[in-house]
Amino acid sequence: MKLKLLLVTIFVAGVGASYALADDGHGKGAGKAHCQEVHVNGTIAPQAFTVTLTGDSRRLNLKAGSQVTVQAGTTGQTLRFNAEACSSTSGSATQLVLKSAELRARNPKPAETTTAATTTGP
């Protein structure tokens, strides 16, 4: 009898937990803003941006709150950009609010050189 009671209790607890954690799948929640998740990737031009440090940097000998200018890419380099964002449309304009991003600088491939071979007869 105790075993049956234990099994019924576990079953009811499992059903309750499943119901509590279930999502209706429609994104309708109290206070949630509508967000259409999008993924964007492509290339961007080299550029600089400013970062305010949130912690001390021993290697740079800088304290938290210091600003550092970061140059992303140089002339001739391609920057690969991969992002996950929320998309919202207002009229004909689409705005993306970044959730995460990844930048990678790629060096250009060196130009291939060909040499012409000449042969001379006897």
Secondary structure, DSSP 8 states (H G I E B T S, - for coil): -HHHHHHHHHHHHHHHHHHHH---SS---TT----EEEEEEEEE--EEEEEE-SS-BTTTTB-TT-EEEEEE--TT-EEEEEEEEEEEEETTEEEEEEEEEEEEEE----------------
